[in-house]
Amino acid sequence: MKNLILFVLIINTSSILSSQEVLHERKVKLKSFFLSTDKNESFPVVNTENGEIGLFLLDKKEIKSLIFDKNYVLKD
């Protein structure tokens, strides 16, 4: 019984740890203030025809966009 519980625990832990991977990492500076009540938002948009992904980052004063191709390479 102890071996079964240990086996289930190991399987659950390994599935949680390998559930996501980082595809692209980039620092984006938005104009938000420390301890501000304004929240930054992001909206992903997927073009199903060519596989491009657009990521729009919004804060109080500006909108930034990142466009990726179907292989998650930054285009614009």
PDB file with one MODEL, atoms N, CA, C and O in Angstrom:
MODEL        1
ATOM      1  N   MET A   1       0.820  -1.190   0.000  1.00  0.00           N
ATOM      2  CA  MET A   1       0.000   0.000   0.000  1.00  0.00           C
ATOM      3  C   MET A   1       0.862   1.251   0.000  1.00  0.00           C
ATOM      4  O   MET A   1       0.554   2.225  -0.687  1.00  0.00           O
ATOM      5  N   LYS A   2       1.955   1.224   0.780  1.00  0.00           N
ATOM      6  CA  LYS A   2       2.843   2.380   0.825  1.00  0.00           C
ATOM      7  C   LYS A   2       3.491   2.622  -0.541  1.00  0.00           C
ATOM      8  O   LYS A   2       3.669   3.767  -0.956  1.00  0.00           O
ATOM      9  N   ASN A   3       3.841   1.539  -1.233  1.00  0.00           N
ATOM     10  CA  ASN A   3       4.455   1.678  -2.558  1.00  0.00           C
ATOM     11  C   ASN A   3       3.475   2.282  -3.561  1.00  0.00           C
ATOM     12  O   ASN A   3       3.875   3.075  -4.413  1.00  0.00           O
ATOM     13  N   LEU A   4       2.215   1.921  -3.471  1.00  0.00           N
ATOM     14  CA  LEU A   4       1.204   2.456  -4.374  1.00  0.00           C
ATOM     15  C   LEU A   4       1.014   3.956  -4.148  1.00  0.00           C
ATOM     16  O   LEU A   4       0.924   4.722  -5.108  1.00  0.00           O
ATOM     17  N   ILE A   5       0.953   4.367  -2.912  1.00  0.00           N
ATOM     18  CA  ILE A   5       0.805   5.789  -2.588  1.00  0.00           C
ATOM     19  C   ILE A   5       2.029   6.573  -3.060  1.00  0.00           C
ATOM     20  O   ILE A   5       1.889   7.666  -3.610  1.00  0.00           O
ATOM     21  N   LEU A   6       3.199   6.034  -2.854  1.00  0.00           N
ATOM     22  CA  LEU A   6       4.425   6.681  -3.312  1.00  0.00           C
ATOM     23  C   LEU A   6       4.449   6.786  -4.836  1.00  0.00           C
ATOM     24  O   LEU A   6       4.832   7.823  -5.377  1.00  0.00           O
ATOM     25  N   PHE A   7       4.047   5.737  -5.522  1.00  0.00           N
ATOM     26  CA  PHE A   7       4.015   5.735  -6.986  1.00  0.00           C
ATOM     27  C   PHE A   7       3.044   6.804  -7.512  1.00  0.00           C
ATOM     28  O   PHE A   7       3.389   7.543  -8.435  1.00  0.00           O
ATOM     29  N   VAL A   8       1.858   6.893  -6.948  1.00  0.00           N
ATOM     30  CA  VAL A   8       0.866   7.891  -7.372  1.00  0.00           C
ATOM     31  C   VAL A   8       1.382   9.301  -7.096  1.00  0.00           C
ATOM     32  O   VAL A   8       1.186  10.200  -7.914  1.00  0.00           O
ATOM     33  N   LEU A   9       2.022   9.499  -5.985  1.00  0.00           N
ATOM     34  CA  LEU A   9       2.577  10.805  -5.645  1.00  0.00           C
ATOM     35  C   LEU A   9       3.672  11.219  -6.629  1.00  0.00           C
ATOM     36  O   LEU A   9       3.714  12.377  -7.044  1.00  0.00           O
ATOM     37  N   ILE A  10       4.540  10.314  -7.001  1.00  0.00           N
ATOM     38  CA  ILE A  10       5.618  10.611  -7.951  1.00  0.00           C
ATOM     39  C   ILE A  10       5.044  10.922  -9.332  1.00  0.00           C
ATOM     40  O   ILE A  10       5.503  11.859  -9.986  1.00  0.00           O
ATOM     41  N   ILE A  11       4.070  10.172  -9.782  1.00  0.00           N
ATOM     42  CA  ILE A  11       3.447  10.409 -11.085  1.00  0.00           C
ATOM     43  C   ILE A  11       2.764  11.773 -11.117  1.00  0.00           C
ATOM     44  O   ILE A  11       2.907  12.510 -12.093  1.00  0.00           O
ATOM     45  N   ASN A  12       2.033  12.113 -10.076  1.00  0.00           N
ATOM     46  CA  ASN A  12       1.358  13.417 -10.022  1.00  0.00           C
ATOM     47  C   ASN A  12       2.356  14.562  -9.998  1.00  0.00           C
ATOM     48  O   ASN A  12       2.139  15.577 -10.659  1.00  0.00           O
ATOM     49  N   THR A  13       3.429  14.425  -9.261  1.00  0.00           N
ATOM     50  CA  THR A  13       4.445  15.471  -9.178  1.00  0.00           C
ATOM     51  C   THR A  13       5.153  15.660 -10.516  1.00  0.00           C
ATOM     52  O   THR A  13       5.391  16.795 -10.929  1.00  0.00           O
ATOM     53  N   SER A  14       5.485  14.590 -11.186  1.00  0.00           N
ATOM     54  CA  SER A  14       6.181  14.713 -12.467  1.00  0.00           C
ATOM     55  C   SER A  14       5.294  15.324 -13.540  1.00  0.00           C
ATOM     56  O   SER A  14       5.793  16.053 -14.397  1.00  0.00           O
ATOM     57  N   SER A  15       4.006  15.052 -13.521  1.00  0.00           N
ATOM     58  CA  SER A  15       3.113  15.643 -14.520  1.00  0.00           C
ATOM     59  C   SER A  15       2.921  17.135 -14.283  1.00  0.00           C
ATOM     60  O   SER A  15       2.746  17.888 -15.241  1.00  0.00           O
ATOM     61  N   ILE A  16       2.949  17.573 -13.049  1.00  0.00           N
ATOM     62  CA  ILE A  16       2.822  18.995 -12.734  1.00  0.00           C
ATOM     63  C   ILE A  16       4.088  19.742 -13.138  1.00  0.00           C
ATOM     64  O   ILE A  16       3.999  20.851 -13.666  1.00  0.00           O
ATOM     65  N   LEU A  17       5.238  19.177 -12.909  1.00  0.00           N
ATOM     66  CA  LEU A  17       6.500  19.862 -13.192  1.00  0.00           C
ATOM     67  C   LEU A  17       6.769  20.015 -14.679  1.00  0.00           C
ATOM     68  O   LEU A  17       7.424  20.980 -15.074  1.00  0.00           O
ATOM     69  N   SER A  18       6.304  19.127 -15.503  1.00  0.00           N
ATOM     70  CA  SER A  18       6.595  19.199 -16.934  1.00  0.00           C
ATOM     71  C   SER A  18       5.387  19.637 -17.749  1.00  0.00           C
ATOM     72  O   SER A  18       5.285  19.267 -18.919  1.00  0.00           O
ATOM     73  N   SER A  19       4.482  20.401 -17.185  1.00  0.00           N
ATOM     74  CA  SER A  19       3.261  20.748 -17.891  1.00  0.00           C
ATOM     75  C   SER A  19       3.439  21.906 -18.861  1.00  0.00           C
ATOM     76  O   SER A  19       2.702  21.979 -19.845  1.00  0.00           O
ATOM     77  N   GLN A  20       4.386  22.820 -18.630  1.00  0.00           N
ATOM     78  CA  GLN A  20       4.579  23.963 -19.508  1.00  0.00           C
ATOM     79  C   GLN A  20       6.057  24.214 -19.710  1.00  0.00           C
ATOM     80  O   GLN A  20       6.889  23.866 -18.872  1.00  0.00           O
ATOM     81  N   GLU A  21       6.365  24.828 -20.842  1.00  0.00           N
ATOM     82  CA  GLU A  21       7.739  25.233 -21.091  1.00  0.00           C
ATOM     83  C   GLU A  21       7.734  26.646 -21.661  1.00  0.00           C
ATOM     84  O   GLU A  21       6.763  27.053 -22.300  1.00  0.00           O
ATOM     85  N   VAL A  22       8.785  27.380 -21.441  1.00  0.00           N
ATOM     86  CA  VAL A  22       8.902  28.750 -21.917  1.00  0.00           C
ATOM     87  C   VAL A  22       9.287  28.714 -23.394  1.00  0.00           C
ATOM     88  O   VAL A  22      10.291  28.105 -23.764  1.00  0.00           O
ATOM     89  N   LEU A  23       8.485  29.367 -24.232  1.00  0.00           N
ATOM     90  CA  LEU A  23       8.769  29.416 -25.660  1.00  0.00           C
ATOM     91  C   LEU A  23       9.548  30.665 -26.038  1.00  0.00           C
ATOM     92  O   LEU A  23      10.406  30.624 -26.920  1.00  0.00           O
ATOM     93  N   HIS A  24       9.253  31.773 -25.374  1.00  0.00           N
ATOM     94  CA  HIS A  24       9.939  33.034 -25.682  1.00  0.00           C
ATOM     95  C   HIS A  24       9.900  33.900 -24.431  1.00  0.00           C
ATOM     96  O   HIS A  24       8.875  33.986 -23.754  1.00  0.00           O
ATOM     97  N   GLU A  25      11.006  34.530 -24.137  1.00  0.00           N
ATOM     98  CA  GLU A  25      11.083  35.400 -22.967  1.00  0.00           C
ATOM     99  C   GLU A  25      11.662  36.736 -23.394  1.00  0.00           C
ATOM    100  O   GLU A  25      12.707  36.789 -24.042  1.00  0.00           O
ATOM    101  N   ARG A  26      10.981  37.812 -23.031  1.00  0.00           N
ATOM    102  CA  ARG A  26      11.409  39.147 -23.432  1.00  0.00           C
ATOM    103  C   ARG A  26      10.954  40.141 -22.374  1.00  0.00           C
ATOM    104  O   ARG A  26       9.835  40.050 -21.869  1.00  0.00           O
ATOM    105  N   LYS A  27      11.820  41.088 -22.040  1.00  0.00           N
ATOM    106  CA  LYS A  27      11.444  42.132 -21.091  1.00  0.00           C
ATOM    107  C   LYS A  27      10.700  43.231 -21.845  1.00  0.00           C
ATOM    108  O   LYS A  27      11.161  43.723 -22.875  1.00  0.00           O
ATOM    109  N   VAL A  28       9.555  43.600 -21.315  1.00  0.00           N
ATOM    110  CA  VAL A  28       8.749  44.666 -21.894  1.00  0.00           C
ATOM    111  C   VAL A  28       8.493  45.675 -20.799  1.00  0.00           C
ATOM    112  O   VAL A  28       7.970  45.337 -19.737  1.00  0.00           O
ATOM    113  N   LYS A  29       8.864  46.913 -21.062  1.00  0.00           N
ATOM    114  CA  LYS A  29       8.681  47.952 -20.054  1.00  0.00           C
ATOM    115  C   LYS A  29       7.379  48.699 -20.327  1.00  0.00           C
ATOM    116  O   LYS A  29       7.218  49.325 -21.375  1.00  0.00           O
ATOM    117  N   LEU A  30       6.470  48.625 -19.390  1.00  0.00           N
ATOM    118  CA  LEU A  30       5.206  49.338 -19.466  1.00  0.00           C
ATOM    119  C   LEU A  30       5.193  50.430 -18.407  1.00  0.00           C
ATOM    120  O   LEU A  30       5.879  50.330 -17.390  1.00  0.00           O
ATOM    121  N   LYS A  31       4.420  51.457 -18.648  1.00  0.00           N
ATOM    122  CA  LYS A  31       4.374  52.592 -17.727  1.00  0.00           C
ATOM    123  C   LYS A  31       3.312  52.369 -16.656  1.00  0.00           C
ATOM    124  O   LYS A  31       2.211  52.914 -16.733  1.00  0.00           O
ATOM    125  N   SER A  32       3.651  51.584 -15.683  1.00  0.00           N
ATOM    126  CA  SER A  32       2.759  51.399 -14.546  1.00  0.00           C
ATOM    127  C   SER A  32       3.482  51.901 -13.301  1.00  0.00           C
ATOM    128  O   SER A  32       4.711  51.921 -13.243  1.00  0.00           O
ATOM    129  N   PHE A  33       2.727  52.287 -12.351  1.00  0.00           N
ATOM    130  CA  PHE A  33       3.302  52.864 -11.143  1.00  0.00           C
ATOM    131  C   PHE A  33       3.294  51.851 -10.016  1.00  0.00           C
ATOM    132  O   PHE A  33       2.379  51.035  -9.908  1.00  0.00           O
ATOM    133  N   PHE A  34       4.307  51.907  -9.186  1.00  0.00           N
ATOM    134  CA  PHE A  34       4.413  51.004  -8.054  1.00  0.00           C
ATOM    135  C   PHE A  34       3.254  51.244  -7.104  1.00  0.00           C
ATOM    136  O   PHE A  34       2.930  52.389  -6.790  1.00  0.00           O
ATOM    137  N   LEU A  35       2.637  50.183  -6.651  1.00  0.00           N
ATOM    138  CA  LEU A  35       1.487  50.211  -5.753  1.00  0.00           C
ATOM    139  C   LEU A  35       0.294  50.940  -6.359  1.00  0.00           C
ATOM    140  O   LEU A  35      -0.526  51.495  -5.627  1.00  0.00           O
ATOM    141  N   SER A  36       0.186  50.945  -7.678  1.00  0.00           N
ATOM    142  CA  SER A  36      -0.931  51.580  -8.359  1.00  0.00           C
ATOM    143  C   SER A  36      -2.117  50.625  -8.393  1.00  0.00           C
ATOM    144  O   SER A  36      -1.945  49.406  -8.365  1.00  0.00           O
ATOM    145  N   THR A  37      -3.309  51.183  -8.452  1.00  0.00           N
ATOM    146  CA  THR A  37      -4.500  50.346  -8.562  1.00  0.00           C
ATOM    147  C   THR A  37      -4.766  49.953 -10.005  1.00  0.00           C
ATOM    148  O   THR A  37      -5.596  49.082 -10.263  1.00  0.00           O
ATOM    149  N   ASP A  38      -4.066  50.589 -10.962  1.00  0.00           N
ATOM    150  CA  ASP A  38      -4.232  50.229 -12.366  1.00  0.00           C
ATOM    151  C   ASP A  38      -3.555  48.898 -12.636  1.00  0.00           C
ATOM    152  O   ASP A  38      -2.454  48.637 -12.151  1.00  0.00           O
ATOM    153  N   LYS A  39      -4.215  48.071 -13.406  1.00  0.00           N
ATOM    154  CA  LYS A  39      -3.656  46.754 -13.711  1.00  0.00           C
ATOM    155  C   LYS A  39      -3.266  46.690 -15.172  1.00  0.00           C
ATOM    156  O   LYS A  39      -3.955  47.239 -16.033  1.00  0.00           O
ATOM    157  N   ASN A  40      -2.165  46.022 -15.450  1.00  0.00           N
ATOM    158  CA  ASN A  40      -1.763  45.762 -16.820  1.00  0.00           C
ATOM    159  C   ASN A  40      -2.543  44.562 -17.322  1.00  0.00           C
ATOM    160  O   ASN A  40      -2.840  43.637 -16.566  1.00  0.00           O
ATOM    161  N   GLU A  41      -2.875  44.585 -18.620  1.00  0.00           N
ATOM    162  CA  GLU A  41      -3.632  43.490 -19.212  1.00  0.00           C
ATOM    163  C   GLU A  41      -2.920  42.995 -20.454  1.00  0.00           C
ATOM    164  O   GLU A  41      -2.122  43.720 -21.049  1.00  0.00           O
ATOM    165  N   SER A  42      -3.200  41.778 -20.843  1.00  0.00           N
ATOM    166  CA  SER A  42      -2.656  41.221 -22.078  1.00  0.00           C
ATOM    167  C   SER A  42      -3.759  40.463 -22.799  1.00  0.00           C
ATOM    168  O   SER A  42      -4.613  39.826 -22.182  1.00  0.00           O
ATOM    169  N   PHE A  43      -3.717  40.550 -24.133  1.00  0.00           N
ATOM    170  CA  PHE A  43      -4.702  39.880 -24.967  1.00  0.00           C
ATOM    171  C   PHE A  43      -3.991  39.133 -26.083  1.00  0.00           C
ATOM    172  O   PHE A  43      -3.357  39.761 -26.931  1.00  0.00           O
ATOM    173  N   PRO A  44      -4.080  37.817 -26.102  1.00  0.00           N
ATOM    174  CA  PRO A  44      -3.507  37.058 -27.220  1.00  0.00           C
ATOM    175  C   PRO A  44      -4.529  36.940 -28.349  1.00  0.00           C
ATOM    176  O   PRO A  44      -5.725  36.770 -28.109  1.00  0.00           O
ATOM    177  N   VAL A  45      -4.034  37.035 -29.585  1.00  0.00           N
ATOM    178  CA  VAL A  45      -4.877  36.886 -30.771  1.00  0.00           C
ATOM    179  C   VAL A  45      -4.178  35.887 -31.681  1.00  0.00           C
ATOM    180  O   VAL A  45      -2.992  36.044 -31.973  1.00  0.00           O
ATOM    181  N   VAL A  46      -4.899  34.854 -32.139  1.00  0.00           N
ATOM    182  CA  VAL A  46      -4.325  33.811 -32.987  1.00  0.00           C
ATOM    183  C   VAL A  46      -4.947  33.892 -34.373  1.00  0.00           C
ATOM    184  O   VAL A  46      -6.171  33.887 -34.511  1.00  0.00           O
ATOM    185  N   ASN A  47      -4.103  33.968 -35.400  1.00  0.00           N
ATOM    186  CA  ASN A  47      -4.550  33.919 -36.788  1.00  0.00           C
ATOM    187  C   ASN A  47      -4.492  32.455 -37.215  1.00  0.00           C
ATOM    188  O   ASN A  47      -3.407  31.908 -37.411  1.00  0.00           O
ATOM    189  N   THR A  48      -5.633  31.832 -37.356  1.00  0.00           N
ATOM    190  CA  THR A  48      -5.670  30.399 -37.662  1.00  0.00           C
ATOM    191  C   THR A  48      -5.286  30.090 -39.103  1.00  0.00           C
ATOM    192  O   THR A  48      -4.944  28.949 -39.410  1.00  0.00           O
ATOM    193  N   GLU A  49      -5.332  31.069 -39.986  1.00  0.00           N
ATOM    194  CA  GLU A  49      -4.985  30.829 -41.389  1.00  0.00           C
ATOM    195  C   GLU A  49      -3.490  30.594 -41.584  1.00  0.00           C
ATOM    196  O   GLU A  49      -3.093  29.692 -42.321  1.00  0.00           O
ATOM    197  N   ASN A  50      -2.656  31.409 -40.920  1.00  0.00           N
ATOM    198  CA  ASN A  50      -1.209  31.255 -41.103  1.00  0.00           C
ATOM    199  C   ASN A  50      -0.477  30.912 -39.805  1.00  0.00           C
ATOM    200  O   ASN A  50       0.746  30.777 -39.822  1.00  0.00           O
ATOM    201  N   GLY A  51      -1.172  30.769 -38.701  1.00  0.00           N
ATOM    202  CA  GLY A  51      -0.561  30.346 -37.450  1.00  0.00           C
ATOM    203  C   GLY A  51       0.142  31.440 -36.677  1.00  0.00           C
ATOM    204  O   GLY A  51       0.811  31.151 -35.685  1.00  0.00           O
ATOM    205  N   GLU A  52       0.012  32.699 -37.102  1.00  0.00           N
ATOM    206  CA  GLU A  52       0.659  33.794 -36.375  1.00  0.00           C
ATOM    207  C   GLU A  52      -0.089  34.084 -35.078  1.00  0.00           C
ATOM    208  O   GLU A  52      -1.301  33.894 -34.978  1.00  0.00           O
ATOM    209  N   ILE A  53       0.671  34.551 -34.090  1.00  0.00           N
ATOM    210  CA  ILE A  53       0.111  34.897 -32.783  1.00  0.00           C
ATOM    211  C   ILE A  53       0.458  36.343 -32.491  1.00  0.00           C
ATOM    212  O   ILE A  53       1.616  36.745 -32.604  1.00  0.00           O
ATOM    213  N   GLY A  54      -0.535  37.117 -32.120  1.00  0.00           N
ATOM    214  CA  GLY A  54      -0.319  38.499 -31.705  1.00  0.00           C
ATOM    215  C   GLY A  54      -0.582  38.621 -30.220  1.00  0.00           C
ATOM    216  O   GLY A  54      -1.586  38.120 -29.714  1.00  0.00           O
ATOM    217  N   LEU A  55       0.316  39.285 -29.526  1.00  0.00           N
ATOM    218  CA  LEU A  55       0.153  39.491 -28.088  1.00  0.00           C
ATOM    219  C   LEU A  55       0.121  40.992 -27.847  1.00  0.00           C
ATOM    220  O   LEU A  55       1.100  41.686 -28.123  1.00  0.00           O
ATOM    221  N   PHE A  56      -0.982  41.492 -27.342  1.00  0.00           N
ATOM    222  CA  PHE A  56      -1.149  42.910 -27.077  1.00  0.00           C
ATOM    223  C   PHE A  56      -1.059  43.140 -25.573  1.00  0.00           C
ATOM    224  O   PHE A  56      -1.789  42.527 -24.794  1.00  0.00           O
ATOM    225  N   LEU A  57      -0.158  44.029 -25.179  1.00  0.00           N
ATOM    226  CA  LEU A  57       0.068  44.357 -23.771  1.00  0.00           C
ATOM    227  C   LEU A  57      -0.437  45.772 -23.528  1.00  0.00           C
ATOM    228  O   LEU A  57       0.005  46.711 -24.191  1.00  0.00           O
ATOM    229  N   LEU A  58      -1.357  45.930 -22.585  1.00  0.00           N
ATOM    230  CA  LEU A  58      -1.974  47.214 -22.327  1.00  0.00           C
ATOM    231  C   LEU A  58      -1.665  47.667 -20.917  1.00  0.00           C
ATOM    232  O   LEU A  58      -1.685  46.873 -19.977  1.00  0.00           O
ATOM    233  N   ASP A  59      -1.380  48.942 -20.778  1.00  0.00           N
ATOM    234  CA  ASP A  59      -1.317  49.545 -19.454  1.00  0.00           C
ATOM    235  C   ASP A  59      -2.110  50.840 -19.501  1.00  0.00           C
ATOM    236  O   ASP A  59      -2.931  51.028 -20.400  1.00  0.00           O
ATOM    237  N   LYS A  60      -1.882  51.722 -18.561  1.00  0.00           N
ATOM    238  CA  LYS A  60      -2.703  52.922 -18.445  1.00  0.00           C
ATOM    239  C   LYS A  60      -2.562  53.853 -19.640  1.00  0.00           C
ATOM    240  O   LYS A  60      -3.545  54.473 -20.046  1.00  0.00           O
ATOM    241  N   LYS A  61      -1.354  53.971 -20.221  1.00  0.00           N
ATOM    242  CA  LYS A  61      -1.127  54.987 -21.243  1.00  0.00           C
ATOM    243  C   LYS A  61      -0.732  54.457 -22.608  1.00  0.00           C
ATOM    244  O   LYS A  61      -0.746  55.224 -23.571  1.00  0.00           O
ATOM    245  N   GLU A  62      -0.385  53.197 -22.742  1.00  0.00           N
ATOM    246  CA  GLU A  62       0.082  52.729 -24.046  1.00  0.00           C
ATOM    247  C   GLU A  62      -0.279  51.268 -24.293  1.00  0.00           C
ATOM    248  O   GLU A  62      -0.631  50.524 -23.378  1.00  0.00           O
ATOM    249  N   ILE A  63      -0.176  50.883 -25.578  1.00  0.00           N
ATOM    250  CA  ILE A  63      -0.396  49.510 -26.010  1.00  0.00           C
ATOM    251  C   ILE A  63       0.844  49.061 -26.765  1.00  0.00           C
ATOM    252  O   ILE A  63       1.295  49.746 -27.683  1.00  0.00           O
ATOM    253  N   LYS A  64       1.392  47.924 -26.387  1.00  0.00           N
ATOM    254  CA  LYS A  64       2.515  47.335 -27.103  1.00  0.00           C
ATOM    255  C   LYS A  64       2.048  46.025 -27.705  1.00  0.00           C
ATOM    256  O   LYS A  64       1.207  45.329 -27.136  1.00  0.00           O
ATOM    257  N   SER A  65       2.607  45.696 -28.869  1.00  0.00           N
ATOM    258  CA  SER A  65       2.219  44.439 -29.494  1.00  0.00           C
ATOM    259  C   SER A  65       3.458  43.655 -29.897  1.00  0.00           C
ATOM    260  O   SER A  65       4.481  44.228 -30.274  1.00  0.00           O
ATOM    261  N   LEU A  66       3.350  42.347 -29.810  1.00  0.00           N
ATOM    262  CA  LEU A  66       4.390  41.422 -30.239  1.00  0.00           C
ATOM    263  C   LEU A  66       3.737  40.432 -31.188  1.00  0.00           C
ATOM    264  O   LEU A  66       2.706  39.843 -30.861  1.00  0.00           O
ATOM    265  N   ILE A  67       4.334  40.242 -32.371  1.00  0.00           N
ATOM    266  CA  ILE A  67       3.792  39.322 -33.364  1.00  0.00           C
ATOM    267  C   ILE A  67       4.777  38.166 -33.531  1.00  0.00           C
ATOM    268  O   ILE A  67       5.965  38.387 -33.769  1.00  0.00           O
ATOM    269  N   PHE A  68       4.286  36.946 -33.406  1.00  0.00           N
ATOM    270  CA  PHE A  68       5.095  35.739 -33.537  1.00  0.00           C
ATOM    271  C   PHE A  68       4.595  34.922 -34.720  1.00  0.00           C
ATOM    272  O   PHE A  68       3.399  34.914 -35.014  1.00  0.00           O
ATOM    273  N   ASP A  69       5.518  34.226 -35.404  1.00  0.00           N
ATOM    274  CA  ASP A  69       5.095  33.315 -36.472  1.00  0.00           C
ATOM    275  C   ASP A  69       4.684  31.972 -35.869  1.00  0.00           C
ATOM    276  O   ASP A  69       4.652  31.819 -34.648  1.00  0.00           O
ATOM    277  N   LYS A  70       4.370  31.007 -36.724  1.00  0.00           N
ATOM    278  CA  LYS A  70       3.879  29.721 -36.225  1.00  0.00           C
ATOM    279  C   LYS A  70       4.925  28.918 -35.462  1.00  0.00           C
ATOM    280  O   LYS A  70       4.578  27.983 -34.740  1.00  0.00           O
ATOM    281  N   ASN A  71       6.205  29.271 -35.610  1.00  0.00           N
ATOM    282  CA  ASN A  71       7.280  28.606 -34.863  1.00  0.00           C
ATOM    283  C   ASN A  71       7.686  29.393 -33.617  1.00  0.00           C
ATOM    284  O   ASN A  71       8.727  29.115 -33.020  1.00  0.00           O
ATOM    285  N   TYR A  72       6.878  30.362 -33.226  1.00  0.00           N
ATOM    286  CA  TYR A  72       7.080  31.212 -32.051  1.00  0.00           C
ATOM    287  C   TYR A  72       8.358  32.053 -32.143  1.00  0.00           C
ATOM    288  O   TYR A  72       9.011  32.316 -31.134  1.00  0.00           O
ATOM    289  N   VAL A  73       8.704  32.470 -33.363  1.00  0.00           N
ATOM    290  CA  VAL A  73       9.841  33.366 -33.575  1.00  0.00           C
ATOM    291  C   VAL A  73       9.262  34.780 -33.694  1.00  0.00           C
ATOM    292  O   VAL A  73       8.306  35.006 -34.437  1.00  0.00           O
ATOM    293  N   LEU A  74       9.844  35.720 -32.964  1.00  0.00           N
ATOM    294  CA  LEU A  74       9.363  37.093 -32.962  1.00  0.00           C
ATOM    295  C   LEU A  74       9.550  37.714 -34.335  1.00  0.00           C
ATOM    296  O   LEU A  74      10.667  37.761 -34.851  1.00  0.00           O
ATOM    297  N   LYS A  75       8.458  38.194 -34.934  1.00  0.00           N
ATOM    298  CA  LYS A  75       8.510  38.832 -36.251  1.00  0.00           C
ATOM    299  C   LYS A  75       8.559  40.332 -36.126  1.00  0.00           C
ATOM    300  O   LYS A  75       9.369  40.983 -36.786  1.00  0.00           O
ATOM    301  N   ASP A  76       7.698  40.901 -35.282  1.00  0.00           N
ATOM    302  CA  ASP A  76       7.575  42.355 -35.195  1.00  0.00           C
ATOM    303  C   ASP A  76       7.147  42.754 -33.799  1.00  0.00           C
ATOM    304  O   ASP A  76       6.986  43.942 -33.519  1.00  0.00           O
TER     305      ASP A  76
ENDMDL
END
